[in-house]
Amino acid sequence: MFCYCCTLAPSCNHSHLSESLQEDDLLFQDLNCGDLCNAIEVFTEGVNGKYFSVQWWVKINDTLKVVEAIGDKVQVNSLNNFFERSGDTSTIKNVTIARVKHNYKPLITKASAFAKQQIGQPYDNDFLLENGKWFSSELLYQSFKESNNQNDFFRLEPMTFKYPKTKTFFPAWVDHFKQQNSEIPEGKQGVNPGLISRSNKIQVLKLEHIK
């Protein structure tokens, strides 16, 4: 989602992965960025119990790049920068890779084109749909909705920012939305990377199985 304080792993060349990843693979990244990431993990658990932001491995000007909503805008990054930010090492794997299942492949071209059209658009710190800004999973959700004749491809569900047991707001969320000068969008329909990672429309892969 956004991570200004991640501890980066020593520089490592991941260019070999570009030979194994397929265009339009989905890259789910488990980031460690302090209290806000901890807050997100409580509410958006993905496959394997991880919190994710989600990015897209797409072709731009004949070169494969990572398209992602992170920081202050939708932007393009290299695969090396993406993996270094993850803190991946030989034993720590913070990136999960998935592919849209074969029967949905016809939707990808138009969805990918829509995502690339959003490059440079602002990041959505309010986590609201249809407000002209984008957070990571919203970009993917809307891209496939555009490609699917405006029908949902990935599902939505009501958002919550409260502790499951006490039903009180997580302090990090209170601070975040106070800084945004906006109300906490409790109960509004939304999407998150964990929800997408559990979709039955994608196949989660292991790095060693990627071909």
C-alpha positions as CSV (number, residue, x, y, z in Angstrom):
1,M,0.0,0.0,0.0
2,F,2.5,2.6,1.1
3,C,5.7,2.1,2.9
4,Y,8.1,4.9,3.7
5,C,10.1,3.1,6.3
6,C,10.7,-0.4,5.0
7,T,14.1,-2.0,5.7
8,L,15.6,-2.9,2.4
9,A,17.5,-6.1,1.8
10,P,21.0,-5.8,0.4
11,S,21.0,-5.1,-3.3
12,C,20.2,-8.2,-5.2
13,N,19.7,-8.8,-8.9
14,H,16.3,-10.3,-9.6
15,S,16.5,-10.0,-13.4
16,H,16.4,-13.8,-13.7
17,L,12.8,-13.6,-12.6
18,S,11.9,-11.5,-15.7
19,E,12.6,-14.6,-17.7
20,S,10.2,-16.6,-15.7
21,L,7.4,-14.2,-14.9
22,Q,4.7,-13.9,-17.5
23,E,3.3,-10.6,-18.6
24,D,0.3,-9.6,-16.5
25,D,1.3,-11.7,-13.5
26,L,0.0,-10.2,-10.2
27,L,2.7,-9.4,-7.6
28,F,1.4,-9.5,-4.0
29,Q,3.9,-7.8,-1.6
30,D,4.0,-8.3,2.2
31,L,5.4,-5.0,3.5
32,N,6.6,-4.1,7.0
33,C,6.1,-0.4,7.5
34,G,5.2,0.1,11.1
35,D,1.9,0.7,12.9
36,L,-0.2,1.3,9.8
37,C,0.8,-1.9,8.1
38,N,0.2,-3.7,11.4
39,A,-3.3,-2.1,11.4
40,I,-3.9,-3.3,7.9
41,E,-2.9,-6.8,8.7
42,V,-5.6,-7.1,11.3
43,F,-8.3,-6.4,8.7
44,T,-7.0,-7.6,5.3
45,E,-5.4,-11.0,5.8
46,G,-4.5,-12.7,2.5
47,V,-3.4,-16.1,1.5
48,N,-0.8,-17.7,3.8
49,G,-1.8,-15.3,6.5
50,K,0.0,-12.3,4.9
51,Y,-0.9,-8.7,4.4
52,F,-0.4,-7.6,0.8
53,S,-0.3,-4.7,-1.5
54,V,-0.8,-5.7,-5.1
55,Q,1.1,-4.7,-8.2
56,W,1.0,-5.7,-11.9
57,W,3.8,-6.9,-14.1
58,V,3.0,-5.4,-17.5
59,K,4.7,-4.4,-20.7
60,I,5.4,-0.7,-21.2
61,N,7.1,0.4,-24.4
62,D,8.2,-3.2,-25.0
63,T,9.7,-3.6,-21.5
64,L,8.2,-5.4,-18.6
65,K,7.7,-3.2,-15.5
66,V,5.8,-3.2,-12.3
67,V,2.8,-0.9,-12.3
68,E,1.6,0.0,-8.8
69,A,-0.3,2.5,-6.7
70,I,2.2,3.3,-4.0
71,G,3.6,6.4,-2.3
72,D,1.8,9.4,-3.7
73,K,0.7,8.1,-7.1
74,V,0.3,5.3,-9.6
75,Q,3.8,4.7,-10.9
76,V,6.2,2.4,-12.7
77,N,9.1,0.6,-11.1
78,S,11.6,-2.1,-12.0
79,L,11.4,-5.6,-10.7
80,N,14.7,-5.2,-8.9
81,N,13.4,-2.1,-7.0
82,F,10.2,-4.0,-6.2
83,F,12.0,-7.0,-4.7
84,E,14.5,-4.9,-2.8
85,R,11.6,-2.9,-1.2
86,S,10.1,-6.2,-0.1
87,G,13.1,-7.2,2.0
88,D,13.3,-10.5,0.3
89,T,16.3,-12.7,1.0
90,S,17.1,-16.4,0.4
91,T,15.0,-17.4,3.4
92,I,12.5,-14.5,3.7
93,K,9.9,-14.5,0.9
94,N,7.6,-11.4,1.1
95,V,6.4,-11.6,-2.5
96,T,3.6,-13.9,-3.6
97,I,2.9,-14.2,-7.4
98,A,-0.4,-15.1,-8.9
99,R,-2.0,-15.4,-12.4
100,V,-5.5,-14.9,-13.6
101,K,-7.0,-18.3,-14.4
102,H,-6.9,-19.3,-18.1
103,N,-10.7,-18.9,-18.7
104,Y,-10.5,-15.2,-17.7
105,K,-7.4,-14.4,-19.9
106,P,-9.5,-12.5,-22.6
107,L,-10.1,-9.8,-20.0
108,I,-6.5,-9.1,-19.3
109,T,-5.6,-6.9,-22.4
110,K,-8.2,-4.3,-21.7
111,A,-7.7,-4.4,-18.0
112,S,-4.0,-3.9,-18.4
113,A,-4.5,-1.0,-20.7
114,F,-6.8,0.7,-18.2
115,A,-4.2,0.3,-15.4
116,K,-1.5,1.8,-17.5
117,Q,-3.7,4.8,-18.4
118,Q,-3.8,5.6,-14.6
119,I,0.0,6.1,-14.3
120,G,0.6,9.4,-12.7
121,Q,-2.8,9.6,-11.0
122,P,-2.8,10.3,-7.2
123,Y,-2.7,7.7,-4.5
124,D,-5.9,7.3,-2.6
125,N,-5.2,7.8,1.1
126,D,-8.9,7.9,1.8
127,F,-9.4,4.3,0.6
128,L,-12.7,5.2,-1.2
129,L,-13.9,3.9,-4.5
130,E,-14.6,6.2,-7.5
131,N,-13.0,9.3,-6.2
132,G,-10.4,9.8,-9.0
133,K,-7.6,8.4,-6.9
134,W,-6.2,4.9,-6.5
135,F,-4.9,2.6,-3.9
136,S,-3.2,-0.7,-4.9
137,S,-6.1,-3.1,-4.9
138,E,-8.6,-0.6,-6.2
139,L,-6.5,-0.1,-9.3
140,L,-6.7,-3.8,-10.0
141,Y,-10.4,-4.1,-9.1
142,Q,-11.4,-1.3,-11.4
143,S,-9.2,-2.4,-14.2
144,F,-10.9,-5.7,-14.4
145,K,-14.3,-4.2,-13.9
146,E,-13.7,-2.0,-16.9
147,S,-12.7,-5.0,-18.9
148,N,-15.7,-7.0,-17.7
149,N,-18.4,-4.7,-19.1
150,Q,-18.6,-2.8,-15.8
151,N,-19.4,-6.0,-13.9
152,D,-17.4,-6.8,-10.8
153,F,-14.6,-9.3,-11.4
154,F,-13.1,-9.2,-8.0
155,R,-15.7,-8.9,-5.2
156,L,-16.2,-6.0,-2.8
157,E,-17.1,-6.3,0.9
158,P,-17.8,-3.8,3.7
159,M,-14.7,-2.2,5.1
160,T,-14.0,-2.2,8.8
161,F,-11.2,-0.4,10.7
162,K,-12.2,-1.7,14.2
163,Y,-10.7,-4.4,16.3
164,P,-12.7,-7.6,15.7
165,K,-13.2,-8.3,19.4
166,T,-13.7,-4.9,21.0
167,K,-15.2,-3.1,18.0
168,T,-13.1,0.0,18.7
169,F,-11.2,1.8,16.1
170,F,-7.5,0.8,15.7
171,P,-5.5,3.9,16.8
172,A,-3.3,3.9,13.7
173,W,-6.4,4.3,11.6
174,V,-7.7,7.1,13.8
175,D,-4.4,8.9,13.3
176,H,-4.3,8.2,9.6
177,F,-7.7,9.6,8.8
178,K,-7.3,12.5,11.1
179,Q,-4.2,13.4,9.1
180,Q,-6.3,13.1,5.9
181,N,-9.0,15.3,7.5
182,S,-11.5,12.8,6.5
183,E,-14.0,10.4,8.2
184,I,-13.1,6.7,8.7
185,P,-15.1,5.0,5.9
186,E,-16.4,2.3,8.3
187,G,-18.9,-0.1,6.6
188,K,-18.5,1.3,3.1
189,Q,-17.9,-1.1,0.3
190,G,-14.3,-1.6,-0.5
191,V,-11.6,-4.0,-1.7
192,N,-8.2,-5.0,-0.4
193,P,-5.2,-7.0,-1.6
194,G,-5.9,-9.8,0.8
195,L,-9.4,-10.2,-0.5
196,I,-8.1,-10.3,-4.1
197,S,-5.4,-12.8,-3.1
198,R,-8.1,-15.2,-1.9
199,S,-10.1,-14.9,-5.1
200,N,-11.0,-18.1,-6.9
201,K,-10.4,-16.4,-10.2
202,I,-6.6,-16.3,-9.7
203,Q,-4.0,-19.0,-9.1
204,V,-1.3,-18.4,-6.5
205,L,2.1,-19.7,-7.5
206,K,5.4,-20.6,-5.9
207,L,8.4,-18.9,-7.3
208,E,10.1,-22.2,-8.0
209,H,7.1,-23.2,-10.0
210,I,6.9,-20.2,-12.2
211,K,7.7,-20.9,-15.9
